[in-house]
Amino acid sequence: MKVAMWSVFIFFMGILGLVLINLFGNITTTNQQDYTLVRNTVEAAMYDSIDRASYRAGFYLCVKPGSYKKDSEGRIVFESKNDYDILLNHNVTDTVKSQYQQCDFLTGEIKLNADVFVESFIRRFSNSLHNNKSYQVTVQEVIEYPPKVSIRIDTYNNYGSESVDVAEFDAGDFEIRNQVDAIFEDRDKVNKN
């Protein structure tokens, strides 16, 4: 009788172990797939949103009064994107330049179009989603020059056929959070396109 009880106990423990391995394996694999999807989508959307006209023709980087700072090597350092304005070449006159502390004309510099980035990211990301999950996409920051983006994706599993409204969630309801901060630096790929 004791041998039969131990046999049943070992059998159920084996089944429980297999269920737990399967559950945690699915969560880990799914999180890796989601992170890879977000990272690749951010990169592709950054390439889509390069302002090629400004890259070729140039643009003015105008520093607002009182926000002019330099690092130890003499480079301009910005605390936020509110410290400067980006002006296209045809919008700049001497009167406009006089409103700023400094205006530099830059050519061959990569500048993103923020609206195009968000549109491209959402389109690409939504085309690759899993149907059994809800996603909340937060575009935290898009800096046009120098190109930098920050995206956060919160993932929630939908079990069963019930539909879940993303607006009802709070931060504690999400199972997985992925954050991607990306800086664009590759001029060689811009020149090839």
C-alpha positions as a Markdown table, in Angstrom:
| # | Residue | x | y | z |
|---|---|---|---|---|
| 1 | Met | 0.0 | 0.0 | 0.0 |
| 2 | Lys | 2.9 | 2.4 | 0.8 |
| 3 | Val | 4.5 | 1.7 | -2.5 |
| 4 | Ala | 1.3 | 2.5 | -4.4 |
| 5 | Met | 0.9 | 5.8 | -2.5 |
| 6 | Trp | 4.5 | 6.8 | -3.2 |
| 7 | Ser | 4.0 | 5.8 | -6.9 |
| 8 | Val | 0.9 | 8.1 | -7.2 |
| 9 | Phe | 2.8 | 10.9 | -5.4 |
| 10 | Ile | 5.8 | 10.7 | -7.7 |
| 11 | Phe | 3.5 | 10.5 | -10.7 |
| 12 | Phe | 1.6 | 13.7 | -9.7 |
| 13 | Met | 4.8 | 15.5 | -8.9 |
| 14 | Gly | 6.1 | 14.6 | -12.4 |
| 15 | Ile | 3.0 | 15.9 | -14.0 |
| 16 | Leu | 3.2 | 19.1 | -11.9 |
| 17 | Gly | 6.8 | 19.5 | -12.9 |
| 18 | Leu | 6.0 | 19.2 | -16.6 |
| 19 | Val | 3.2 | 21.7 | -16.3 |
| 20 | Leu | 5.4 | 24.3 | -14.5 |
| 21 | Ile | 8.3 | 23.8 | -17.0 |
| 22 | Asn | 5.8 | 24.3 | -19.9 |
| 23 | Leu | 4.3 | 27.4 | -18.3 |
| 24 | Phe | 7.6 | 29.2 | -17.5 |
| 25 | Gly | 9.1 | 28.1 | -20.8 |
| 26 | Asn | 6.2 | 29.8 | -22.7 |
| 27 | Ile | 6.5 | 33.0 | -20.7 |
| 28 | Thr | 10.2 | 33.2 | -21.2 |
| 29 | Thr | 10.0 | 32.4 | -24.9 |
| 30 | Thr | 7.1 | 34.8 | -25.5 |
| 31 | Asn | 8.9 | 37.7 | -23.6 |
| 32 | Gln | 12.1 | 37.1 | -25.8 |
| 33 | Gln | 9.9 | 37.2 | -28.9 |
| 34 | Asp | 8.2 | 40.4 | -27.8 |
| 35 | Tyr | 11.5 | 42.1 | -27.0 |
| 36 | Thr | 13.0 | 41.1 | -30.3 |
| 37 | Leu | 9.9 | 42.3 | -32.1 |
| 38 | Val | 10.0 | 45.7 | -30.3 |
| 39 | Arg | 13.8 | 46.2 | -30.9 |
| 40 | Asn | 13.6 | 45.3 | -34.6 |
| 41 | Thr | 10.5 | 47.4 | -35.1 |
| 42 | Val | 12.1 | 50.5 | -33.5 |
| 43 | Glu | 15.2 | 50.1 | -35.7 |
| 44 | Ala | 13.1 | 49.7 | -38.9 |
| 45 | Ala | 10.9 | 52.7 | -37.9 |
| 46 | Met | 14.0 | 54.8 | -37.3 |
| 47 | Tyr | 15.2 | 54.1 | -40.8 |
| 48 | Asp | 11.8 | 54.9 | -42.2 |
| 49 | Ser | 11.7 | 58.2 | -40.4 |
| 50 | Ile | 15.0 | 59.6 | -41.5 |
| 51 | Asp | 14.5 | 63.1 | -43.0 |
| 52 | Arg | 16.5 | 62.5 | -46.2 |
| 53 | Ala | 15.8 | 66.0 | -47.5 |
| 54 | Ser | 17.3 | 67.6 | -44.4 |
| 55 | Tyr | 20.2 | 65.2 | -44.6 |
| 56 | Arg | 21.0 | 66.3 | -48.2 |
| 57 | Ala | 20.1 | 70.0 | -48.1 |
| 58 | Gly | 20.9 | 70.7 | -44.4 |
| 59 | Phe | 19.1 | 72.3 | -41.6 |
| 60 | Tyr | 19.7 | 74.9 | -38.9 |
| 61 | Leu | 20.2 | 73.9 | -35.3 |
| 62 | Cys | 19.4 | 77.0 | -33.3 |
| 63 | Val | 20.1 | 77.2 | -29.5 |
| 64 | Lys | 17.6 | 79.1 | -27.4 |
| 65 | Pro | 18.9 | 81.9 | -25.2 |
| 66 | Gly | 20.1 | 80.8 | -21.8 |
| 67 | Ser | 20.4 | 77.1 | -22.7 |
| 68 | Tyr | 23.9 | 77.2 | -24.2 |
| 69 | Lys | 26.2 | 74.7 | -22.4 |
| 70 | Lys | 29.5 | 73.1 | -23.5 |
| 71 | Asp | 31.2 | 70.0 | -22.2 |
| 72 | Ser | 34.9 | 69.7 | -21.5 |
| 73 | Glu | 35.6 | 69.1 | -25.2 |
| 74 | Gly | 33.8 | 72.2 | -26.4 |
| 75 | Arg | 30.7 | 70.3 | -27.7 |
| 76 | Ile | 27.2 | 71.7 | -27.2 |
| 77 | Val | 25.2 | 69.8 | -24.5 |
| 78 | Phe | 21.4 | 70.0 | -24.3 |
| 79 | Glu | 19.5 | 69.2 | -21.1 |
| 80 | Ser | 16.2 | 68.6 | -23.1 |
| 81 | Lys | 14.8 | 69.0 | -26.5 |
| 82 | Asn | 13.3 | 72.3 | -25.4 |
| 83 | Asp | 16.8 | 73.9 | -25.4 |
| 84 | Tyr | 16.9 | 74.2 | -29.2 |
| 85 | Asp | 14.9 | 74.4 | -32.4 |
| 86 | Ile | 15.5 | 72.7 | -35.7 |
| 87 | Leu | 14.7 | 75.0 | -38.6 |
| 88 | Leu | 14.7 | 74.1 | -42.3 |
| 89 | Asn | 16.9 | 76.0 | -44.6 |
| 90 | His | 14.1 | 77.9 | -46.4 |
| 91 | Asn | 12.6 | 79.1 | -43.0 |
| 92 | Val | 15.7 | 80.9 | -41.7 |
| 93 | Thr | 16.3 | 84.6 | -42.2 |
| 94 | Asp | 18.6 | 87.0 | -40.3 |
| 95 | Thr | 15.6 | 88.2 | -38.2 |
| 96 | Val | 14.9 | 84.6 | -37.2 |
| 97 | Lys | 18.6 | 83.9 | -36.4 |
| 98 | Ser | 18.7 | 87.0 | -34.1 |
| 99 | Gln | 16.1 | 85.4 | -31.8 |
| 100 | Tyr | 18.5 | 82.6 | -30.9 |
| 101 | Gln | 21.8 | 82.5 | -29.1 |
| 102 | Gln | 23.5 | 80.5 | -31.8 |
| 103 | Cys | 22.4 | 79.0 | -35.1 |
| 104 | Asp | 24.6 | 76.5 | -36.9 |
| 105 | Phe | 23.9 | 75.1 | -40.4 |
| 106 | Leu | 24.4 | 71.4 | -40.4 |
| 107 | Thr | 24.7 | 69.2 | -43.5 |
| 108 | Gly | 25.1 | 65.4 | -43.6 |
| 109 | Glu | 23.5 | 65.1 | -40.2 |
| 110 | Ile | 20.8 | 62.6 | -39.5 |
| 111 | Lys | 17.5 | 64.0 | -38.3 |
| 112 | Leu | 14.3 | 62.0 | -37.7 |
| 113 | Asn | 10.7 | 63.0 | -38.4 |
| 114 | Ala | 8.9 | 62.3 | -35.1 |
| 115 | Asp | 5.5 | 61.9 | -36.7 |
| 116 | Val | 6.7 | 59.5 | -39.4 |
| 117 | Phe | 8.5 | 57.4 | -36.7 |
| 118 | Val | 5.4 | 57.0 | -34.6 |
| 119 | Glu | 3.3 | 56.1 | -37.6 |
| 120 | Ser | 5.8 | 53.6 | -38.9 |
| 121 | Phe | 6.4 | 52.0 | -35.5 |
| 122 | Ile | 2.7 | 51.5 | -34.8 |
| 123 | Arg | 2.0 | 50.2 | -38.3 |
| 124 | Arg | 4.9 | 47.7 | -38.2 |
| 125 | Phe | 4.3 | 46.6 | -34.6 |
| 126 | Ser | 0.5 | 46.1 | -35.1 |
| 127 | Asn | 1.2 | 43.9 | -38.2 |
| 128 | Ser | 3.3 | 41.5 | -36.1 |
| 129 | Leu | 1.2 | 41.1 | -32.9 |
| 130 | His | 0.0 | 38.0 | -31.2 |
| 131 | Asn | -3.8 | 37.7 | -31.2 |
| 132 | Asn | -4.0 | 36.3 | -27.7 |
| 133 | Lys | -2.5 | 39.3 | -25.9 |
| 134 | Ser | -3.2 | 43.0 | -25.3 |
| 135 | Tyr | -0.4 | 45.5 | -25.7 |
| 136 | Gln | -0.1 | 49.1 | -24.5 |
| 137 | Val | 2.4 | 51.1 | -26.5 |
| 138 | Thr | 3.9 | 54.2 | -24.8 |
| 139 | Val | 6.1 | 56.4 | -27.0 |
| 140 | Gln | 8.0 | 58.1 | -24.2 |
| 141 | Glu | 10.3 | 60.3 | -26.2 |
| 142 | Val | 11.3 | 61.0 | -29.8 |
| 143 | Ile | 14.1 | 63.4 | -30.2 |
| 144 | Glu | 14.7 | 64.5 | -33.9 |
| 145 | Tyr | 18.3 | 65.6 | -33.5 |
| 146 | Pro | 20.4 | 63.8 | -32.4 |
| 147 | Pro | 18.1 | 60.9 | -33.2 |
| 148 | Lys | 16.9 | 59.1 | -30.1 |
| 149 | Val | 13.7 | 57.3 | -29.3 |
| 150 | Ser | 12.3 | 55.6 | -26.1 |
| 151 | Ile | 9.5 | 53.1 | -26.4 |
| 152 | Arg | 7.8 | 51.1 | -23.7 |
| 153 | Ile | 5.5 | 48.1 | -24.4 |
| 154 | Asp | 3.4 | 46.6 | -21.7 |
| 155 | Thr | 2.0 | 43.1 | -22.5 |
| 156 | Tyr | -1.0 | 41.4 | -20.9 |
| 157 | Asn | -2.1 | 37.8 | -21.6 |
| 158 | Asn | -5.8 | 37.4 | -22.5 |
| 159 | Tyr | -7.0 | 34.0 | -21.3 |
| 160 | Gly | -10.1 | 32.6 | -22.9 |
| 161 | Ser | -12.3 | 34.5 | -25.3 |
| 162 | Glu | -13.0 | 37.5 | -23.1 |
| 163 | Ser | -12.0 | 40.9 | -24.6 |
| 164 | Val | -10.0 | 43.2 | -22.4 |
| 165 | Asp | -10.1 | 47.0 | -22.8 |
| 166 | Val | -6.6 | 48.5 | -22.5 |
| 167 | Ala | -8.0 | 51.6 | -20.9 |
| 168 | Glu | -9.1 | 49.6 | -17.8 |
| 169 | Phe | -5.6 | 48.5 | -16.9 |
| 170 | Asp | -3.3 | 50.0 | -14.3 |
| 171 | Ala | 0.4 | 49.4 | -14.0 |
| 172 | Gly | -0.1 | 46.4 | -11.7 |
| 173 | Asp | -2.2 | 44.4 | -14.2 |
| 174 | Phe | 0.7 | 44.0 | -16.8 |
| 175 | Glu | 2.7 | 40.8 | -16.8 |
| 176 | Ile | 5.6 | 41.9 | -18.9 |
| 177 | Arg | 7.2 | 45.3 | -19.6 |
| 178 | Asn | 9.7 | 45.8 | -22.4 |
| 179 | Gln | 11.7 | 49.1 | -22.7 |
| 180 | Val | 13.8 | 50.1 | -25.7 |
| 181 | Asp | 15.9 | 53.2 | -25.9 |
| 182 | Ala | 17.6 | 53.6 | -29.3 |
| 183 | Ile | 20.1 | 56.1 | -30.7 |
| 184 | Phe | 20.7 | 56.3 | -34.4 |
| 185 | Glu | 24.3 | 56.7 | -35.5 |
| 186 | Asp | 24.9 | 54.8 | -38.8 |
| 187 | Arg | 25.5 | 57.3 | -41.7 |
| 188 | Asp | 26.7 | 54.6 | -44.0 |
| 189 | Lys | 23.3 | 53.0 | -44.4 |
| 190 | Val | 21.7 | 56.4 | -45.0 |
| 191 | Asn | 24.1 | 57.1 | -47.8 |
| 192 | Lys | 23.3 | 53.7 | -49.4 |
| 193 | Asn | 19.5 | 54.3 | -49.4 |
